[in-house]
């Protein structure tokens, strides 16, 4: 997976809609980073333990564990623009409540964590939708750049928001920071309100939420490329969370910085991330994505160690490099997933990815905070840095798959919906599908291997209970069998989900058959009516 000429770092900003949303997200993220700094420093000034301070990170990220999968389902089923507007208004209201509590003196550590959790819930519910609309706004070759710019809205905000928050907290207290965060959501509402998103053109009725969730999970389980990306995300995020969780403690106790200095350290990381946006596309043209991931983990590990042990003059350049390494790892994983997903399941799979990545951060923040409380923050940072070194070395044995970002995920209209002798209702089913092939015994092993790819395609697009049978009566007859939940799911499998890569898989298998012909049959489950009470 390499950058292309059309994927210049800033190219997506030429698109007016993308640019408006980019700027709105930047403003909102500045407000969110100001809120995060204000919340953590609120606890530092009150002498809270490292565990409680680290819980701010956990409270903001834990909703991802609870809501990411649901958020992905909603983003695939609902109008993403309207969903994002409603949730942005919700987050603005929560931010306003935090400000009121602070101004009235009612804000305690417990209330701070509760409201932080509520803000995190808004972020968790919007993140898959934000990720899923990127391919709607820019061409495919610009998706890596759009992914990097999406991280810029976070890391650029990290460069500005914390420093600004430090000044505001010193001048007017945490309440002012929380109020500014609430106001920042208006920019997102405005940018979304003026976006004229094309109407939904689907011809099949919407899926039920439960069915959609199951189909999304089944897709991820049947997609080895996506699973490997998620594994690498978890391996990086868990140890990397130590730096973010313990940054306030190390800034105060080791580097001797106040609130403004803490904001400045976060700004240093954000500056490194901005440099990474420029440097990473060039790096990815010369080395593989796996090497970028391994190098990113190693450099971030060095930054983690520097935070706990290096003097300020040496820690600053190490943290600049760590910021660049962070953006390198995130954009490599994020763009790899987006480029490897078909449109119909993009938000659900991105929800699963965010569950893994952000959930690993949330759990990691708590674990590293607990370790710091038990044995000291320096020991926690030392262990995390060593683990990141191991993660860097692991890319040799667990690299990204060669198929990452290269598969044809456009819908293939080569599998027409059949004409049946009766018209099924949308909920009729389950539907049992059988496909008969004639295979010469000498080609059976090759055919079976080819059908393993077909099986993953069936499962990704809604099939279950897949099996391949060889006839005991006819040496050339092989029967494929799988089930689909309902007639509407079967239609979706044909018209919305079957991609070019899936079609290539079945073509390769059929090429190994005799005559290249198949016979498909569909059977609908019968549900006998209950017997009358008198017959029981």
Protein Blocks (a to p, Z undefined) as FASTA:
>chain_A
ZZdfklgfklmmmpmklmmmmmmmmmmmmmmmmmmmmmmmmmmmnopafklmmmmmmmmm
mmmmmmmmmmmmmmmmmcfklmmmmmmmmmmmmmmmmmmmmmnopacfklmmmmmmmmmm
mmmmmmmmmmmmmmmmpcfklmmmmmmmmmmmmmmmmmmmmmmmmmmmmmnojklmmmmm
mmmmmmmmmmmmmpccdddfbfbdcddfklmmmmmmmmmmmmmklmmmmmmmmmmmmmmm
mmmmmmmmmmmmmnopafklmmmmmmmmmmmmmmmmmmmmmmmmmmcfklmmmmmmmmmm
mmmmmmmmpcfklmmmmmmmmmmmmmmmmmmmmmmmmmmpcfklmmmmmmmmmmmmmmmm
mmmmmmmmmmmmmnojklmmmmmmmmmmmmmmmmmmmccdfkgopaccbdcffbccdddf
bdcdfkgccddddddddddfklmmmmmmmmmmmmmmmmmnopahiacdddfkbmkbccdd
dddfblklmmmmmmmmmcfklmmmmmmmmmmpghiiacdddddddddddddfklZZ
